């Protein structure tokens, strides 16, 4: 992923564009650890569980480092 912003991570995991993932925030369908999140630039931490209504749930486990191009390697557990 490019960064730890919530909209970037949702778009990568569910194969959406960033504008499509931002519409999920406007529709109030994104929850972090069971709480509604309307902030698309929310930085998530390891162990956070993200739920997107209509798409599923995943847990952000950790970042493993950076690639040569500066993107983050991450591990997630998708339910």
C-alpha angles and dihedrals in degrees: 000000000000096000143344093263112131096231091053093050094047091050092051097046097045095035095242133138117254091249090053090050090049090057087060089060091050090050089052094239100130122092128180114200089343096308124111112251121197094169107098092189092058110140111225126214131214112281095029116137115215121197123191115190111236094015109056142245136290139177122225103223106176149310115257099197138276133305123230090266093053099256120136124250109218140180120218134172112220118202 
